[in-house]
């Protein structure tokens, strides 16, 4: 089958959406399909060679020809310009929604388009899928070849770890407030903060104001095997997002590295965590403190979550997710 994948951002840009689109493209080719990817990300030096063609910033007429070439167009998120030609062409359109859309103003128009034009909407979580008509849920995959459990629980010296951008919506301030409340009770779990962002200076100042310097370390960005090694030194991953995450691949990465997860339950994170951790209401530092207490220094509880991990992770491996995509696409084309 000929697939045209449309992802506004793609390699060499780095991020969750880019990874999802890349995984699907690679697995579709591996399954014997012909794939072309359209993106707005321009060509850069030292671009890798892939088993599929990447068309960067095509003209409108070239884009029309690509749609006509394809047997199926798969879009990652809604872009008005990208979907406009499908009002006039017969190529079946499927949209994989990787972020929620609040139904206000221009975004309300995008929801209307998503409900009218594609033959199927795919949400990366139940939370996202519920926002659209004619939709199903297919979770995102994670890199199971990189993120893996390398260290027994009893050998891990680290306790809590946060991994992500240091921006307001990610809730690191909520996590620091929870640690402050635990300290009042005489409980002082140690936290490693992995990541960079515009709020780092503010968060470090908050950390100092709360008197948590001996507990909390900001270690900056880590990538690849260095990141995997750092995660494997810890016991619990905390994902304290204030906003409703669409899914939360970071939770899967933590679980794969042998961590129990404590995460905010709004949005799609609850799907990513599954039976491998506990959740709390977004932005509630007191509830987060209580959730940490349920897992911190509780090896039996952590062990229970780890026992649930293999089956949960297997459902999120790249080839499994791609196979599910192909199954639902086939069913949508031939109901």
C-alpha positions in Angstrom: 0.0 0.0 0.0 1.2 3.6 -0.7 1.1 5.8 2.4 1.6 9.6 2.5 2.5 10.6 6.0 2.1 14.3 6.9 3.9 15.6 10.0 4.5 19.3 10.2 7.6 18.6 12.2 10.0 15.7 11.6 13.6 14.6 11.7 16.1 16.2 12.3 13.8 18.1 14.7 13.5 16.3 18.1 10.3 15.7 20.1 7.4 13.4 20.8 5.5 14.0 17.6 8.7 13.6 15.5 9.4 10.2 17.2 5.8 8.9 16.7 5.8 9.8 13.0 9.3 8.3 12.5 8.3 5.1 14.2 5.2 4.7 12.1 7.1 5.4 8.9 9.9 3.0 9.6 7.5 0.2 10.7 5.2 0.6 7.7 8.2 0.2 5.4 9.4 -2.8 7.4 5.9 -4.3 6.8 6.4 -4.0 3.1 4.5 -0.7 2.3 5.7 2.3 0.3 6.0 5.4 2.4 6.6 9.1 1.7 6.7 11.7 4.4 5.7 15.4 3.9 7.0 17.9 6.5 7.6 21.6 6.9 11.0 21.0 8.5 13.7 22.2 6.0 16.7 20.2 4.8 19.8 20.4 7.0 23.4 19.1 6.8 24.2 15.5 7.7 20.7 14.2 7.1 20.4 10.4 7.6 19.3 8.2 4.8 16.0 6.4 5.4 14.1 3.7 3.6 11.4 6.2 2.7 11.4 9.6 0.9 11.1 12.8 2.8 9.5 15.7 1.0 10.3 19.0 2.7 8.2 22.1 2.3 6.6 21.0 -1.0 4.7 23.5 -3.2 0.9 23.2 -3.2 0.9 21.6 -6.6 3.5 19.0 -5.7 1.6 18.3 -2.5 -1.6 17.7 -4.6 0.4 15.2 -6.7 1.6 13.4 -3.6 -1.9 13.0 -2.3 -3.0 11.6 -5.7 -0.1 9.2 -5.6 -1.1 7.9 -2.2 -3.6 5.2 -1.5 -3.9 6.5 2.1 -2.9 9.8 3.7 -2.1 9.6 7.4 -1.8 13.0 9.1 -0.2 13.5 12.5 -2.5 16.2 14.1 -4.8 18.6 12.3 -3.3 21.3 9.9 -5.8 23.3 7.9 -3.5 23.7 4.9 -2.6 20.0 5.0 -6.2 18.8 5.0 -7.7 21.4 2.6 -6.9 19.4 -0.6 -8.8 16.4 0.8 -12.1 18.4 0.4 -11.5 18.0 -3.4 -9.6 14.7 -3.7 -10.6 11.2 -3.1 -7.6 9.8 -1.3 -8.7 8.4 2.1 -7.5 10.5 5.0 -6.8 9.3 8.5 -5.7 11.7 11.3 -3.5 10.5 14.2 -4.2 13.1 17.0 -1.1 13.6 19.2 -2.4 16.5 21.2 -5.7 17.6 22.6 -7.6 20.6 21.0 -9.6 23.0 23.1 -12.7 23.8 21.2 -12.2 27.6 21.1 -11.9 29.9 18.1 -9.6 28.6 15.3 -9.1 25.3 17.1 -12.9 24.7 17.1 -12.7 24.8 13.3 -10.0 22.2 13.4 -12.2 19.9 15.5 -15.0 20.4 13.0 -12.7 19.5 10.1 -11.5 16.4 12.0 -15.0 15.3 12.5 -16.0 15.8 8.9 -13.2 15.0 6.5 -11.2 11.9 7.6 -12.6 8.4 7.4 -11.1 7.7 10.8 -9.6 9.6 13.8 -7.0 8.0 16.0 -6.3 9.3 19.5 -3.0 8.6 21.3 -5.0 8.1 24.5 -8.6 7.7 25.5 -8.6 11.4 26.6 -7.6 12.6 23.1 -9.8 10.1 21.2 -12.9 11.2 23.1 -12.6 14.7 21.6 -13.4 13.5 18.1 -16.2 11.7 16.2 -15.5 8.3 14.6 -12.4 7.8 16.7 -10.4 4.9 18.3 -7.5 4.9 20.7 -4.0 3.6 19.8 -1.4 4.5 22.3 2.1 5.7 21.3 5.2 3.5 21.3 8.5 4.0 23.1 12.0 3.0 22.1 12.2 -0.4 23.7 15.7 -1.0 22.2 17.1 1.9 24.2 15.1 2.2 27.4 15.5 -1.0 29.4 16.0 -2.2 33.0 19.7 -2.5 33.7 19.9 -2.5 37.5 18.3 -4.5 40.3 16.1 -2.4 42.6 18.3 -3.1 45.6 21.3 -1.6 43.9 19.7 1.7 43.0 21.0 4.6 45.1 18.7 7.3 43.7 15.2 7.8 44.9 12.9 10.2 42.9 13.6 11.4 39.3 11.9 13.9 37.1 12.6 13.9 33.3 11.3 16.6 31.0 11.3 20.3 30.1 11.5 22.8 32.9 8.5 24.9 32.0 5.4 25.8 34.0 3.0 23.3 32.5 5.2 20.4 33.5 4.6 21.0 37.2 8.1 20.8 38.7 7.1 23.6 41.1 4.2 21.3 42.3 6.8 18.6 42.9 9.0 20.9 44.9 6.0 22.1 47.0 5.2 18.4 47.7 8.8 17.8 48.9 8.5 20.9 51.1 5.3 19.4 52.7 7.0 16.1 53.2 10.0 17.7 54.9 7.6 19.3 57.5 6.6 15.7 58.3 10.3 14.7 58.7 10.4 12.9 55.3 13.2 13.8 52.9 13.2 11.8 49.7 16.0 12.8 47.3 15.1 14.1 43.8 17.1 14.3 40.6 15.8 16.8 38.0 16.8 15.9 34.5 16.1 18.5 31.8 16.4 22.1 30.7 14.0 24.9 30.1 13.0 28.5 30.6 12.0 28.0 34.2 15.2 26.4 35.5 16.5 29.5 37.3 13.1 30.1 38.9 12.8 26.5 40.0 16.3 26.5 41.5 15.5 29.7 43.4 12.3 28.0 44.7 14.3 24.9 45.7 16.6 27.1 47.7 13.8 29.1 49.3 12.2 25.8 50.4 15.5 24.6 51.9 15.7 21.6 49.7 19.2 22.0 48.4 20.4 18.8 50.2 17.6 16.8 48.6 17.2 18.1 45.1 19.8 18.2 42.3 19.3 19.8 38.9 21.6 17.9 36.5 20.6 19.4 33.1 19.8 17.5 29.9 20.8 13.9 29.3 20.4 11.9 26.1 20.8 8.4 24.8 22.6 5.8 26.9 23.6 8.5 29.5 19.9 9.1 30.1 19.1 5.4 30.4 21.9 4.9 32.9 20.7 7.9 34.9 17.1 6.6 35.1 18.4 3.1 36.1 20.0 4.7 39.2 16.6 5.6 40.6 13.5 3.9 42.0 10.6 6.3 41.3 9.8 8.6 38.4 7.5 11.5 39.1 5.6 13.1 36.2 3.7 16.0 37.8 2.3 17.8 34.7 -0.2 20.5 35.5 -1.9 20.4 32.1 -3.6 17.4 30.6 -0.9 15.5 28.7 -2.1 13.9 25.5 -0.3 10.7 26.5 3.2 10.6 28.1 5.9 8.5 26.5 8.2 9.6 29.3 6.3 7.4 31.7 6.8 4.3 29.5 10.5 5.2 29.3 10.7 5.3 33.1 8.8 2.0 33.5 11.1 0.3 30.9 14.0 1.4 33.1 12.6 -0.3 36.1 10.9 2.6 37.8 7.6 2.9 39.5 5.7 6.0 38.4 3.8 8.7 40.2 2.0 10.9 37.7 -0.8 13.4 37.4 -4.0 11.7 36.3 -5.5 14.3 34.0 -5.4 13.7 30.3 -3.6 10.6 28.8 -0.9 10.0 31.4 -3.1 7.6 33.2 -3.1 5.4 30.0 0.7 5.5 29.8 1.2 4.7 33.5 -1.3 1.8 33.4 -0.7 -0.7 36.2 2.8 0.4 36.8 2.3 3.3 39.2 -0.2 5.6 40.9 -1.7 8.9 39.9 -2.9 12.1 41.7 -5.0 15.2 40.7 -3.1 17.6 38.5 -1.5 20.5 40.3 -2.3 19.2 43.8 0.9 19.3 45.8 -0.7 17.7 48.9 -2.0 14.8 46.9 1.4 14.4 45.2 3.0 14.3 48.6 0.6 11.5 49.7 1.2 9.6 46.5 5.0 9.8 47.0 4.6 8.4 50.5 2.7 5.4 49.1 5.7 4.4 47.0 8.9 5.9 48.6 10.7 3.4 50.8 8.1 0.8 49.9 10.1 -1.9 48.1 7.1 -4.3 48.1 4.9 -1.7 46.3 7.6 -0.9 43.8 8.1 -4.6 43.1 4.4 -5.0 42.4 4.5 -2.3 39.8 7.6 -3.8 38.3 5.9 -7.2 37.9 3.2 -5.5 35.9 5.7 -3.8 33.6 6.6 -6.4 31.0 3.0 -7.0 29.7 2.2 -3.2 29.8 5.4 -2.4 27.9 4.9 -5.1 25.3 1.7 -3.5 24.2 3.7 -0.3 23.5 6.6 -1.6 21.4 7.0 0.1 18.1 6.1 -2.9 15.9 3.0 -3.7 18.0 1.7 -0.2 17.7 2.4 0.0 13.9 0.6 -3.3 13.4 -2.4 -1.9 15.2 -2.3 1.1 13.0 -2.3 -1.1 9.9 -5.2 -3.2 11.2 -7.5 -0.2 11.9 -6.6 1.4 8.6 -7.4 -1.8 6.7 -10.8 -2.0 8.6 -11.5 1.7 7.8 -10.8 1.2 4.1 -12.8 -2.0 3.9 -15.5 -1.9 6.6 
